[in-house]
Amino acid sequence: MMRSILKNASRSLSSVPRRKYSSVLPPGRKVVVLGAAGGIGQPLSLLMKLNPLVSSLSLYDIAGTPGVVADISHVSTRTEVVGYMGEENLGKALEGADLVIIPAGVPRKPGMTRDDLFNINAGIVKGLCTAIAKYCPHALVNVISNPVNSTVPIASEVFKKAGTYDERRLFGVTTLDVVRAKTFYAGKTKVGDAGISGGSINSYKAVNVPVVGGHAGITILPLFSQATPKANLSDEEIIALTKRTQDGGTEVVEAKAGKGSATLSMAYAGAIFADACLQGLNGVPNVVKCSFVQSNITELPFFASKVRLGKNGVEEVLGLGPVSDYEKQGLQALIPELKSSIEKGIKFANQS
Ligand SMILES: NC(=O)c1ccc[n+]([C@@H]2O[C@H](COP(=O)([O-])OP(=O)(O)OC[C@H]3O[C@@H](n4cnc5c(N)ncnc54)[C@H](O)[C@@H]3O)[C@@H](O)[C@H]2O)c1
């Protein structure tokens, strides 16, 4: 009886038309999250556990990792999760990494600027990058820890000193600025709603706004003149959207009233950017995202703009494209502040 059921089942299965799968599966990637037990680290680690491109997820923090690992490891995806706690285990956490994401450090409290975090976070990023240079010098590095305008230059100096610097592999994560600009633009113009009434819940995905410059206050410069789909906005509306994008982080810090800064939206943004990096590593063509990278599109050594991602990280830093007079003014205004944040990071890395 049982045999005939099995026979029938196998016959009916063999009569089902087979779907064709590509014979070349993308390689499994090892992703490391440094600061994995934090406000950003936890949801970001969960999102990386859900990413089919990740086969191995290594979660590191100075405290609290075992609980996060036990929790996330029960999520039913193929990604293997391993946790490490304490500096003595940092090397093991990093070995063999394809991509390292750094959300380690302290977040802002109301009244603080990102630069106020410098004294603590600069040292944390420096220490973690020293270990990256030693244990996984070829990994792509996504720096989330603030102030990004200074922590990315710090990372570059650490890698230069160690002789491992490859400018194509170092990224400051500015994706949250793009996510905010897209959301505020779509909310104001309703351009994202067309698809919803047409039946697609993903219509916001078609909305895009490049954000250039850096990742703090006026150094965040959304280019609404290049936003797609196009919408007619007045000058006042563009000024208001620009300001809201620049102050988006502060909006969250104030609403959380001392309990931290953006964590959930940052995890979402960090996961989008990490996924783009992995797609690039896997050879997917035309993966373009904004990021704060080594750049020569302005006089500054680091600048956020659109970059094309590839098998070695940054394949091409794309130019700014046509900008409006208002954006030109914003660009001129941000240069001195961004310059001094970059110099502060370089100085710190070489003095301490
Ligand atoms: N790039 C962005 O757009 C963006 C957005 C929001 C927040 N941030 C920044 O991200 C960072 C983290 O924010 P959060 O809200 O997750 O903070 P959090 O305090 O909740 O978490 C930080 C985690 O880092 C860990 N940590 C501290 N020192 C460490 C070290 N040496 N090695 C490993 N882990 C270490 C802590 O134990 C903690 O678990 C902050 O610097 C914040 O300003 C960046």
The ligand as an ORCA input file, in Angstrom:
! r2SCAN-3c Opt
* xyz 0 1
  N      25.241     55.993      9.083
  C      24.026     56.283      9.507
  O      23.165     56.706      8.724
  C      23.662     56.086     10.950
  C      22.311     56.157     11.350
  C      21.990     55.946     12.678
  C      22.996     55.677     13.604
  N      24.301     55.639     13.195
  C      25.401     55.352     14.140
  O      25.501     53.950     14.362
  C      26.152     53.720     15.624
  C      25.402     52.675     16.443
  O      24.124     53.130     16.804
  P      23.134     52.222     17.702
  O      21.880     52.990     17.835
  O      23.121     50.834     17.200
  O      23.935     52.254     19.104
  P      23.809     51.205     20.323
  O      24.476     51.834     21.490
  O      22.411     50.744     20.467
  O      24.667     49.970     19.817
  C      26.040     50.047     19.624
  C      26.629     48.679     19.878
  O      28.041     48.780     19.630
  C      28.670     47.965     20.603
  N      30.093     48.324     20.730
  C      30.646     49.354     21.401
  N      31.991     49.297     21.261
  C      32.252     48.234     20.486
  C      33.445     47.657     19.996
  N      34.652     48.167     20.278
  N      33.350     46.553     19.223
  C      32.143     46.024     18.924
  N      30.983     46.516     19.357
  C      31.050     47.607     20.132
  C      27.881     48.178     21.877
  O      28.107     47.126     22.808
  C      26.448     48.183     21.325
  O      25.885     46.891     21.319
  C      26.232     55.102     16.282
  O      27.523     55.622     16.075
  C      25.217     55.926     15.521
  O      25.506     57.299     15.554
  C      24.632     55.818     11.888
*
